[in-house]
């Protein structure tokens, strides 16, 4: 693993783990029939969909832009980061980590 994976991408996604563990913790502590759980799960869906969908499209655009920039062969061109979004595997790992974190926090 290299340090260029830290930040906008990588496994697990920090922001996705935070919201998924928050939703799982509310479910474990208060139950799924509470309004707070509805808000938390909605936020978790928004954040994870953004992390997997929108950011993946941004990465695809960065690849195209990098091809254009490298074809022009200008010496001081800064290459854009291409790995920005998360894969389905990444998102499944996020959910597992979030639930495990919530489980240990609920027991504390």
MOPAC internal coordinates of N, CA, C and O (Angstrom, degrees):
PM7 1SCF
backbone

  N    0.0000 0     0.00 0     0.00 0    0    0    0
  C    1.4583 1     0.00 0     0.00 0    1    0    0
  C    1.5261 1   108.48 1     0.00 0    2    1    0
  O    1.2310 1   121.10 1   -44.47 1    3    2    1
  N    1.2973 1   115.51 1   135.53 1    3    2    1
  C    1.4513 1   119.74 1   179.19 1    5    3    2
  C    1.5158 1   109.89 1  -109.32 1    6    5    3
  O    1.2310 1   120.76 1   -16.82 1    7    6    5
  N    1.3248 1   116.15 1   163.18 1    7    6    5
  C    1.4524 1   120.56 1  -177.52 1    9    7    6
  C    1.5181 1   113.38 1   -70.99 1   10    9    7
  O    1.2310 1   119.72 1   166.09 1   11   10    9
  N    1.3378 1   118.14 1   -13.91 1   11   10    9
  C    1.4646 1   118.86 1   178.98 1   13   11   10
  C    1.5200 1   112.23 1   -72.49 1   14   13   11
  O    1.2310 1   119.78 1   170.04 1   15   14   13
  N    1.3197 1   118.02 1    -9.96 1   15   14   13
  C    1.4589 1   121.36 1   176.30 1   17   15   14
  C    1.5245 1   111.95 1   -84.68 1   18   17   15
  O    1.2310 1   120.00 1   167.82 1   19   18   17
  N    1.3109 1   117.61 1   -12.18 1   19   18   17
  C    1.4586 1   121.26 1  -179.58 1   21   19   18
  C    1.5199 1   109.03 1   -80.70 1   22   21   19
  O    1.2310 1   120.44 1   -45.94 1   23   22   21
  N    1.2966 1   116.76 1   134.06 1   23   22   21
  C    1.4585 1   120.65 1   177.75 1   25   23   22
  C    1.5060 1   111.35 1   123.88 1   26   25   23
  O    1.2310 1   120.42 1    77.59 1   27   26   25
  N    1.3275 1   116.81 1  -102.41 1   27   26   25
  C    1.4540 1   121.04 1  -172.84 1   29   27   26
  C    1.5178 1   113.99 1   -84.43 1   30   29   27
  O    1.2310 1   119.72 1   173.90 1   31   30   29
  N    1.2697 1   118.14 1    -6.10 1   31   30   29
  C    1.4538 1   120.42 1  -178.79 1   33   31   30
  C    1.5105 1   108.25 1  -154.55 1   34   33   31
  O    1.2310 1   120.31 1    -0.09 1   35   34   33
  N    1.2916 1   117.01 1   179.91 1   35   34   33
  C    1.4478 1   121.82 1  -179.17 1   37   35   34
  C    1.5049 1   110.50 1   119.10 1   38   37   35
  O    1.2310 1   121.24 1    -3.32 1   39   38   37
  N    1.2935 1   115.23 1   176.68 1   39   38   37
  C    1.4520 1   120.33 1  -174.80 1   41   39   38
  C    1.5034 1   108.82 1  -125.36 1   42   41   39
  O    1.2310 1   118.74 1   -49.50 1   43   42   41
  N    1.3039 1   120.00 1   130.50 1   43   42   41
  C    1.4575 1   125.07 1   -11.00 1   45   43   42
  C    1.5225 1   111.12 1   -82.86 1   46   45   43
  O    1.2310 1   121.51 1   -16.77 1   47   46   45
  N    1.2848 1   114.72 1   163.23 1   47   46   45
  C    1.4569 1   121.64 1   178.30 1   49   47   46
  C    1.5267 1   108.23 1   -73.09 1   50   49   47
  O    1.2310 1   120.31 1   -61.28 1   51   50   49
  N    1.3281 1   117.02 1   118.72 1   51   50   49
  C    1.4681 1   120.71 1  -175.51 1   53   51   50
  C    1.5247 1   112.80 1   -58.34 1   54   53   51
  O    1.2310 1   120.62 1   130.20 1   55   54   53
  N    1.3178 1   116.42 1   -49.80 1   55   54   53
  C    1.4620 1   118.74 1  -176.35 1   57   55   54
  C    1.5262 1   111.45 1   -67.60 1   58   57   55
  O    1.2310 1   119.98 1   146.01 1   59   58   57
  N    1.3216 1   117.64 1   -33.99 1   59   58   57
  C    1.4684 1   120.09 1   178.43 1   61   59   58
  C    1.5293 1   111.67 1   -71.31 1   62   61   59
  O    1.2310 1   120.56 1   142.92 1   63   62   61
  N    1.3249 1   116.53 1   -37.08 1   63   62   61
  C    1.4758 1   119.60 1   176.66 1   65   63   62
  C    1.5226 1   110.24 1   -64.82 1   66   65   63
  O    1.2310 1   120.43 1   138.90 1   67   66   65
  N    1.3163 1   116.78 1   -41.10 1   67   66   65
  C    1.4642 1   119.91 1  -178.83 1   69   67   66
  C    1.5244 1   111.08 1   -60.84 1   70   69   67
  O    1.2310 1   120.08 1   131.68 1   71   70   69
  N    1.3368 1   117.46 1   -48.32 1   71   70   69
  C    1.4637 1   118.87 1  -177.26 1   73   71   70
  C    1.5286 1   112.15 1   -73.17 1   74   73   71
  O    1.2310 1   119.86 1   146.99 1   75   74   73
  N    1.3233 1   117.87 1   -33.01 1   75   74   73
  C    1.4665 1   118.32 1   178.37 1   77   75   74
  C    1.5264 1   111.13 1   -71.90 1   78   77   75
  O    1.2310 1   120.14 1   143.18 1   79   78   77
  N    1.3320 1   117.33 1   -36.82 1   79   78   77
  C    1.4689 1   118.65 1   177.28 1   81   79   78
  C    1.5198 1   110.96 1   -69.84 1   82   81   79
  O    1.2310 1   120.09 1   146.26 1   83   82   81
  N    1.3382 1   117.43 1   -33.74 1   83   82   81
  C    1.4588 1   120.63 1   176.44 1   85   83   82
  C    1.5380 1   110.40 1   -62.87 1   86   85   83
  O    1.2310 1   120.42 1   133.97 1   87   86   85
  N    1.3254 1   116.80 1   -46.03 1   87   86   85
  C    1.4679 1   120.40 1   179.30 1   89   87   86
  C    1.5238 1   110.80 1   -63.95 1   90   89   87
  O    1.2310 1   120.67 1   137.06 1   91   90   89
  N    1.3320 1   116.33 1   -42.94 1   91   90   89
  C    1.4673 1   119.42 1   179.92 1   93   91   90
  C    1.5217 1   111.45 1   -66.19 1   94   93   91
  O    1.2310 1   119.97 1   141.51 1   95   94   93
  N    1.3246 1   117.67 1   -38.49 1   95   94   93
  C    1.4621 1   121.29 1   179.41 1   97   95   94
  C    1.5276 1   111.25 1   -65.18 1   98   97   95
  O    1.2310 1   120.44 1   137.78 1   99   98   97
  N    1.3160 1   116.76 1   -42.22 1   99   98   97
  C    1.4666 1   119.69 1   177.01 1  101   99   98
  C    1.5246 1   109.91 1   -63.26 1  102  101   99
  O    1.2310 1   120.02 1   138.43 1  103  102  101
  N    1.3271 1   117.56 1   -41.57 1  103  102  101
  C    1.4647 1   120.92 1   178.35 1  105  103  102
  C    1.5271 1   111.21 1   -62.14 1  106  105  103
  O    1.2310 1   120.44 1   138.49 1  107  106  105
  N    1.3325 1   116.77 1   -41.51 1  107  106  105
  C    1.4706 1   120.41 1  -178.58 1  109  107  106
  C    1.5254 1   112.26 1   -71.82 1  110  109  107
  O    1.2310 1   120.32 1   139.83 1  111  110  109
  N    1.3259 1   117.00 1   -40.17 1  111  110  109
  C    1.4683 1   120.90 1  -175.94 1  113  111  110
  C    1.5341 1   113.00 1   -82.10 1  114  113  111
  O    1.2310 1   120.44 1   135.04 1  115  114  113
  N    1.3395 1   116.77 1   -44.96 1  115  114  113
  C    1.4621 1   120.32 1  -172.08 1  117  115  114
  C    1.5294 1   114.21 1  -111.01 1  118  117  115
  O    1.2310 1   120.60 1   162.15 1  119  118  117
  N    1.3156 1   116.46 1   -17.85 1  119  118  117
  C    1.4631 1   120.09 1  -178.56 1  121  119  118
  C    1.5238 1   111.74 1   101.12 1  122  121  119
  O    1.2310 1   121.21 1   -18.18 1  123  122  121
  N    1.3025 1   115.29 1   161.82 1  123  122  121
  C    1.4643 1   121.44 1  -177.07 1  125  123  122
  C    1.5210 1   113.44 1   -81.30 1  126  125  123
  O    1.2310 1   119.66 1   171.74 1  127  126  125
  N    1.3337 1   118.25 1    -8.26 1  127  126  125
  C    1.4659 1   120.75 1  -178.16 1  129  127  126
  C    1.5234 1   113.08 1   -93.86 1  130  129  127
  O    1.2310 1   120.28 1  -167.47 1  131  130  129
  N    1.3272 1   117.08 1    12.53 1  131  130  129
  C    1.4611 1   121.60 1   179.74 1  133  131  130
  C    1.5315 1   110.46 1   -94.13 1  134  133  131
  O    1.2310 1   120.26 1   -34.92 1  135  134  133
  N    1.3334 1   117.11 1   145.08 1  135  134  133
  C    1.4681 1   119.58 1   177.67 1  137  135  134
  C    1.5360 1   113.18 1   -58.48 1  138  137  135
  O    1.2310 1   120.42 1   145.59 1  139  138  137
  N    1.3173 1   116.80 1   -34.41 1  139  138  137
  C    1.4709 1   119.91 1   179.64 1  141  139  138
  C    1.5257 1   110.80 1   -61.22 1  142  141  139
  O    1.2310 1   120.18 1   144.22 1  143  142  141
  N    1.3321 1   117.25 1   -35.78 1  143  142  141
  C    1.4635 1   119.98 1   177.89 1  145  143  142
  C    1.5249 1   110.51 1   -66.46 1  146  145  143
  O    1.2310 1   120.27 1   140.07 1  147  146  145
  N    1.3230 1   117.09 1   -39.93 1  147  146  145
  C    1.4703 1   120.47 1   178.04 1  149  147  146
  C    1.5173 1   111.62 1   -60.90 1  150  149  147
  O    1.2310 1   120.65 1   136.95 1  151  150  149
  N    1.3261 1   116.36 1   -43.05 1  151  150  149
  C    1.4655 1   120.72 1   178.33 1  153  151  150
  C    1.5309 1   109.86 1   -65.72 1  154  153  151
  O    1.2310 1   120.45 1   135.17 1  155  154  153
  N    1.3335 1   116.74 1   -44.83 1  155  154  153
  C    1.4684 1   120.98 1  -177.49 1  157  155  154
  C    1.5259 1   111.60 1   -64.56 1  158  157  155
  O    1.2310 1   120.03 1   138.20 1  159  158  157
  N    1.3135 1   117.55 1   -41.80 1  159  158  157
  C    1.4675 1   119.97 1  -178.52 1  161  159  158
  C    1.5257 1   110.51 1   -70.80 1  162  161  159
  O    1.2310 1   120.52 1   145.75 1  163  162  161
  N    1.3370 1   116.61 1   -34.25 1  163  162  161
  C    1.4678 1   119.98 1   175.80 1  165  163  162
  C    1.5258 1   110.51 1   -64.30 1  166  165  163
  O    1.2310 1   120.39 1   134.41 1  167  166  165
  N    1.3234 1   116.86 1   -45.59 1  167  166  165
  C    1.4605 1   121.17 1   177.28 1  169  167  166
  C    1.5296 1   110.64 1   -61.50 1  170  169  167
  O    1.2310 1   120.52 1   138.26 1  171  170  169
  N    1.3273 1   116.61 1   -41.74 1  171  170  169
  C    1.4671 1   120.47 1   179.63 1  173  171  170
  C    1.5278 1   111.11 1   -61.43 1  174  173  171
  O    1.2310 1   120.29 1   137.83 1  175  174  173
  N    1.3325 1   117.06 1   -42.17 1  175  174  173
  C    1.4677 1   120.19 1   177.94 1  177  175  174
  C    1.5206 1   111.57 1   -63.62 1  178  177  175
  O    1.2310 1   120.42 1   136.20 1  179  178  177
  N    1.3174 1   116.80 1   -43.80 1  179  178  177
  C    1.4709 1   120.46 1  -179.65 1  181  179  178
  C    1.5218 1   110.64 1   -61.40 1  182  181  179
  O    1.2310 1   120.40 1   132.92 1  183  182  181
  N    1.3218 1   116.85 1   -47.08 1  183  182  181
  C    1.4669 1   121.07 1  -177.32 1  185  183  182
  C    1.5298 1   110.91 1   -66.88 1  186  185  183
  O    1.2310 1   119.84 1   135.80 1  187  186  185
  N    1.3326 1   117.92 1   -44.20 1  187  186  185
  C    1.4605 1   119.51 1  -178.39 1  189  187  186
  C    1.5242 1   112.07 1   -70.75 1  190  189  187
  O    1.2310 1   119.95 1   144.56 1  191  190  189
  N    1.3176 1   117.71 1   -35.44 1  191  190  189
  C    1.4657 1   119.23 1   175.92 1  193  191  190
  C    1.5239 1   110.72 1   -65.66 1  194  193  191
  O    1.2310 1   120.55 1   141.33 1  195  194  193
  N    1.3239 1   116.55 1   -38.67 1  195  194  193
  C    1.4604 1   120.41 1   176.14 1  197  195  194
  C    1.5237 1   110.20 1   -63.60 1  198  197  195
  O    1.2310 1   120.52 1   135.19 1  199  198  197
  N    1.3170 1   116.61 1   -44.81 1  199  198  197
  C    1.4645 1   120.85 1  -177.29 1  201  199  198
  C    1.5259 1   112.20 1   -65.48 1  202  201  199
  O    1.2310 1   120.25 1   146.01 1  203  202  201
  N    1.3161 1   117.13 1   -33.99 1  203  202  201
  C    1.4588 1   119.10 1  -177.31 1  205  203  202
  C    1.5224 1   113.03 1   -93.42 1  206  205  203
  O    1.2310 1   119.44 1   144.21 1  207  206  205
  N    1.3121 1   118.67 1   -35.79 1  207  206  205
  C    1.4578 1   121.07 1  -174.22 1  209  207  206
  C    1.5099 1   114.45 1   -94.54 1  210  209  207
  O    1.2310 1   120.86 1   114.14 1  211  210  209
  N    1.3211 1   115.96 1   -65.86 1  211  210  209
  C    1.4595 1   120.68 1  -174.78 1  213  211  210
  C    1.5264 1   111.74 1   -61.41 1  214  213  211
  O    1.2310 1   120.24 1   134.13 1  215  214  213
  N    1.2983 1   117.14 1   -45.87 1  215  214  213
  C    1.4633 1   120.13 1  -178.30 1  217  215  214
  C    1.5287 1   111.85 1   -66.78 1  218  217  215
  O    1.2310 1   120.39 1   148.94 1  219  218  217
  N    1.3310 1   116.85 1   -31.06 1  219  218  217
  C    1.4656 1   119.75 1   176.21 1  221  219  218
  C    1.5259 1   109.99 1   -64.19 1  222  221  219
  O    1.2310 1   120.38 1   138.89 1  223  222  221
  N    1.3178 1   116.89 1   -41.11 1  223  222  221
  C    1.4657 1   121.33 1   177.77 1  225  223  222
  C    1.5244 1   110.96 1   -64.57 1  226  225  223
  O    1.2310 1   120.30 1   141.82 1  227  226  225
  N    1.3245 1   117.02 1   -38.18 1  227  226  225
  C    1.4585 1   120.92 1   176.92 1  229  227  226
  C    1.5304 1   110.18 1   -62.04 1  230  229  227
  O    1.2310 1   120.25 1   139.55 1  231  230  229
  N    1.3113 1   117.12 1   -40.45 1  231  230  229
  C    1.4645 1   121.42 1   177.49 1  233  231  230
  C    1.5166 1   112.15 1   -63.57 1  234  233  231
  O    1.2310 1   120.58 1   140.88 1  235  234  233
  N    1.3404 1   116.49 1   -39.12 1  235  234  233
  C    1.4645 1   120.24 1   177.34 1  237  235  234
  C    1.5254 1   110.57 1   -64.06 1  238  237  235
  O    1.2310 1   120.59 1   138.99 1  239  238  237
  N    1.3243 1   116.47 1   -41.01 1  239  238  237
  C    1.4623 1   120.26 1   177.61 1  241  239  238
  C    1.5303 1   110.81 1   -64.25 1  242  241  239
  O    1.2310 1   120.11 1   141.72 1  243  242  241
  N    1.3249 1   117.39 1   -38.28 1  243  242  241
  C    1.4653 1   121.19 1   179.00 1  245  243  242
  C    1.5276 1   110.29 1   -62.59 1  246  245  243
  O    1.2310 1   119.94 1   141.18 1  247  246  245
  N    1.3400 1   117.72 1   -38.82 1  247  246  245
  C    1.4717 1   120.58 1   177.63 1  249  247  246
  C    1.5306 1   111.28 1   -60.84 1  250  249  247
  O    1.2310 1   120.93 1   135.48 1  251  250  249
  N    1.3324 1   115.83 1   -44.52 1  251  250  249
  C    1.4665 1   120.34 1   179.86 1  253  251  250
  C    1.5274 1   110.57 1   -64.38 1  254  253  251
  O    1.2310 1   120.41 1   134.77 1  255  254  253
  N    1.3183 1   116.83 1   -45.23 1  255  254  253
  C    1.4677 1   121.02 1   179.60 1  257  255  254
  C    1.5278 1   110.30 1   -62.62 1  258  257  255
  O    1.2310 1   120.06 1   138.39 1  259  258  257
  N    1.3397 1   117.48 1   -41.61 1  259  258  257
  C    1.4638 1   120.60 1   178.64 1  261  259  258
  C    1.5278 1   111.65 1   -62.02 1  262  261  259
  O    1.2310 1   120.22 1   140.98 1  263  262  261
  N    1.3361 1   117.19 1   -39.02 1  263  262  261
  C    1.4702 1   119.99 1   176.85 1  265  263  262
  C    1.5216 1   110.96 1   -61.12 1  266  265  263
  O    1.2310 1   121.22 1   136.56 1  267  266  265
  N    1.3195 1   115.27 1   -43.44 1  267  266  265
  C    1.4656 1   120.06 1   179.37 1  269  267  266
  C    1.5287 1   110.08 1   -63.84 1  270  269  267
  O    1.2310 1   120.42 1   133.51 1  271  270  269
  N    1.3211 1   116.79 1   -46.49 1  271  270  269
  C    1.4664 1   120.64 1  -177.91 1  273  271  270
  C    1.5240 1   111.90 1   -64.97 1  274  273  271
  O    1.2310 1   120.02 1   139.21 1  275  274  273
  N    1.3218 1   117.57 1   -40.79 1  275  274  273
  C    1.4703 1   119.49 1  -179.15 1  277  275  274
  C    1.5189 1   111.57 1   -73.30 1  278  277  275
  O    1.2310 1   119.71 1   153.33 1  279  278  277
  N    1.3181 1   118.16 1   -26.67 1  279  278  277
  C    1.4618 1   119.95 1   177.58 1  281  279  278
  C    1.5245 1   111.25 1   -71.28 1  282  281  279
  O    1.2310 1   120.14 1   154.34 1  283  282  281
  N    1.3197 1   117.34 1   -25.66 1  283  282  281
  C    1.4685 1   121.54 1   177.65 1  285  283  282
  C    1.5268 1   111.31 1   -79.03 1  286  285  283
  O    1.2310 1   120.56 1   162.55 1  287  286  285
  N    1.3179 1   116.54 1   -17.45 1  287  286  285
  C    1.4637 1   124.56 1   176.31 1  289  287  286
  C    1.5330 1   113.52 1    51.32 1  290  289  287
  O    1.2310 1   121.14 1  -133.39 1  291  290  289
  N    1.3066 1   115.42 1    46.61 1  291  290  289
  C    1.4665 1   117.76 1   172.52 1  293  291  290
  C    1.5227 1   107.81 1   -85.20 1  294  293  291
  O    1.2310 1   120.23 1   -43.29 1  295  294  293
  N    1.2985 1   117.17 1   136.71 1  295  294  293
  C    1.4611 1   122.72 1  -170.98 1  297  295  294
  C    1.5088 1   115.92 1   -66.40 1  298  297  295
  O    1.2310 1   119.13 1   150.60 1  299  298  297
  N    1.3110 1   119.26 1   -29.40 1  299  298  297
  C    1.4640 1   120.96 1  -175.09 1  301  299  298
  C    1.5265 1   112.39 1  -108.83 1  302  301  299
  O    1.2310 1   120.05 1  -149.25 1  303  302  301
  N    1.3185 1   117.52 1    30.75 1  303  302  301
  C    1.4610 1   121.79 1  -179.34 1  305  303  302
  C    1.5190 1   110.23 1   -79.24 1  306  305  303
  O    1.2310 1   120.75 1   -51.14 1  307  306  305
  N    1.3161 1   116.16 1   128.86 1  307  306  305
  C    1.4630 1   121.22 1   176.22 1  309  307  306
  C    1.5242 1   108.31 1   -89.98 1  310  309  307
  O    1.2310 1   120.82 1   -54.52 1  311  310  309
  N    1.3201 1   116.03 1   125.48 1  311  310  309
  C    1.4611 1   122.02 1  -179.19 1  313  311  310
  C    1.5240 1   108.83 1   -79.40 1  314  313  311
  O    1.2310 1   120.70 1   -44.05 1  315  314  313
  N    1.3241 1   116.28 1   135.95 1  315  314  313
  C    1.4627 1   121.69 1   179.41 1  317  315  314
  C    1.5223 1   110.48 1   -79.65 1  318  317  315
  O    1.2310 1   120.85 1   -29.87 1  319  318  317
  N    1.3006 1   115.99 1   150.13 1  319  318  317
  C    1.4639 1   122.21 1   177.23 1  321  319  318
  C    1.5222 1   108.80 1   -70.33 1  322  321  319
  O    1.2310 1   120.37 1   -53.12 1  323  322  321
  N    1.3401 1   116.90 1   126.88 1  323  322  321
  C    1.4595 1   121.12 1  -175.01 1  325  323  322
  C    1.5298 1   113.24 1   -97.89 1  326  325  323
  O    1.2310 1   120.03 1   150.22 1  327  326  325
  N    1.3120 1   117.55 1   -29.78 1  327  326  325
  C    1.4681 1   119.60 1  -179.24 1  329  327  326
  C    1.5197 1   108.29 1   -92.59 1  330  329  327
  O    1.2310 1   121.01 1   -85.16 1  331  330  329
  N    1.3114 1   115.68 1    94.84 1  331  330  329
  C    1.4609 1   120.18 1  -176.95 1  333  331  330
  C    1.5208 1   110.95 1  -117.04 1  334  333  331
  O    1.2310 1   119.65 1   137.90 1  335  334  333
  N    1.3069 1   118.27 1   -42.10 1  335  334  333
  C    1.4578 1   122.11 1  -176.93 1  337  335  334
  C    1.5160 1   112.90 1   -83.21 1  338  337  335
  O    1.2310 1   121.21 1    -3.68 1  339  338  337
  N    1.3086 1   115.30 1   176.32 1  339  338  337
  C    1.4516 1   122.11 1  -179.03 1  341  339  338
  C    1.5276 1   110.19 1  -114.61 1  342  341  339
  O    1.2310 1   121.07 1   -31.40 1  343  342  341
  N    1.3212 1   115.56 1   148.60 1  343  342  341
  C    1.4582 1   121.44 1   177.71 1  345  343  342
  C    1.5255 1   109.63 1   -86.18 1  346  345  343
  O    1.2310 1   120.78 1    -7.76 1  347  346  345
  N    1.3223 1   116.12 1   172.24 1  347  346  345
  C    1.4645 1   120.82 1   176.62 1  349  347  346
  C    1.5306 1   110.22 1   -61.14 1  350  349  347
  O    1.2310 1   120.26 1   140.44 1  351  350  349
  N    1.3267 1   117.11 1   -39.56 1  351  350  349
  C    1.4617 1   120.94 1   177.07 1  353  351  350
  C    1.5261 1   111.01 1   -60.00 1  354  353  351
  O    1.2310 1   120.79 1   135.81 1  355  354  353
  N    1.3370 1   116.09 1   -44.19 1  355  354  353
  C    1.4696 1   120.52 1   177.77 1  357  355  354
  C    1.5270 1   110.62 1   -57.62 1  358  357  355
  O    1.2310 1   120.61 1   135.12 1  359  358  357
  N    1.3212 1   116.44 1   -44.88 1  359  358  357
  C    1.4574 1   120.28 1  -176.19 1  361  359  358
  C    1.5305 1   111.81 1   -69.68 1  362  361  359
  O    1.2310 1   120.10 1   144.69 1  363  362  361
  N    1.3252 1   117.41 1   -35.31 1  363  362  361
  C    1.4733 1   119.96 1   175.12 1  365  363  362
  C    1.5307 1   109.92 1   -64.93 1  366  365  363
  O    1.2310 1   120.71 1   138.87 1  367  366  365
  N    1.3287 1   116.24 1   -41.13 1  367  366  365
  C    1.4658 1   119.89 1   177.47 1  369  367  366
  C    1.5213 1   110.80 1   -62.97 1  370  369  367
  O    1.2310 1   120.58 1   142.03 1  371  370  369
  N    1.3283 1   116.50 1   -37.97 1  371  370  369
  C    1.4679 1   121.54 1   177.74 1  373  371  370
  C    1.5236 1   110.35 1   -59.88 1  374  373  371
  O    1.2310 1   120.61 1   132.89 1  375  374  373
  N    1.3183 1   116.44 1   -47.11 1  375  374  373
  C    1.4677 1   119.89 1  -179.44 1  377  375  374
  C    1.5230 1   111.33 1   -62.54 1  378  377  375
  O    1.2310 1   120.38 1   138.52 1  379  378  377
  N    1.3205 1   116.88 1   -41.48 1  379  378  377
  C    1.4681 1   120.57 1   179.86 1  381  379  378
  C    1.5262 1   110.17 1   -64.94 1  382  381  379
  O    1.2310 1   120.30 1   132.94 1  383  382  381
  N    1.3268 1   117.03 1   -47.06 1  383  382  381
  C    1.4697 1   120.47 1   179.36 1  385  383  382
  C    1.5249 1   110.35 1   -62.35 1  386  385  383
  O    1.2310 1   120.22 1   137.21 1  387  386  385
  N    1.3331 1   117.19 1   -42.79 1  387  386  385
  C    1.4613 1   120.71 1   179.34 1  389  387  386
  C    1.5180 1   112.53 1   -60.86 1  390  389  387
  O    1.2310 1   120.19 1   137.20 1  391  390  389
  N    1.3179 1   117.25 1   -42.80 1  391  390  389
  C    1.4704 1   121.44 1   179.61 1  393  391  390
  C    1.5279 1   110.64 1   -67.90 1  394  393  391
  O    1.2310 1   120.38 1   139.27 1  395  394  393
  N    1.3355 1   116.87 1   -40.73 1  395  394  393
  C    1.4711 1   120.28 1   179.11 1  397  395  394
  C    1.5345 1   110.12 1   -64.09 1  398  397  395
  O    1.2310 1   120.09 1   135.40 1  399  398  397
  N    1.3256 1   117.44 1   -44.60 1  399  398  397
  C    1.4730 1   121.45 1   177.97 1  401  399  398
  C    1.5248 1   109.96 1   -59.96 1  402  401  399
  O    1.2310 1   120.29 1   134.23 1  403  402  401
  N    1.3123 1   117.04 1   -45.77 1  403  402  401
  C    1.4650 1   120.81 1   179.91 1  405  403  402
  C    1.5188 1   111.30 1   -63.31 1  406  405  403
  O    1.2310 1   120.26 1   140.88 1  407  406  405
  N    1.3128 1   117.10 1   -39.12 1  407  406  405
  C    1.4716 1   121.30 1   179.74 1  409  407  406
  C    1.5349 1   110.55 1   -61.05 1  410  409  407
  O    1.2310 1   120.96 1   132.99 1  411  410  409
  N    1.3305 1   115.77 1   -47.01 1  411  410  409
  C    1.4714 1   118.77 1  -179.21 1  413  411  410
  C    1.5278 1   111.31 1   -69.06 1  414  413  411
  O    1.2310 1   120.14 1   145.52 1  415  414  413
  N    1.3266 1   117.34 1   -34.48 1  415  414  413
  C    1.4620 1   120.33 1   177.89 1  417  415  414
  C    1.5244 1   110.64 1   -69.12 1  418  417  415
  O    1.2310 1   120.22 1   142.35 1  419  418  417
  N    1.3187 1   117.19 1   -37.65 1  419  418  417
  C    1.4670 1   121.03 1  -179.43 1  421  419  418
  C    1.5344 1   110.59 1   -67.07 1  422  421  419
  O    1.2310 1   120.43 1   148.93 1  423  422  421
  N    1.3171 1   116.78 1   -31.07 1  423  422  421
  C    1.4572 1   120.43 1  -179.92 1  425  423  422
  C    1.5280 1   112.10 1   -79.01 1  426  425  423
  O    1.2310 1   120.20 1   161.90 1  427  426  425
  N    1.3259 1   117.22 1   -18.10 1  427  426  425
  C    1.4667 1   121.20 1  -176.08 1  429  427  426
  C    1.5142 1   112.21 1   -74.33 1  430  429  427
  O    1.2310 1   120.10 1   180.00 1  431  430  429

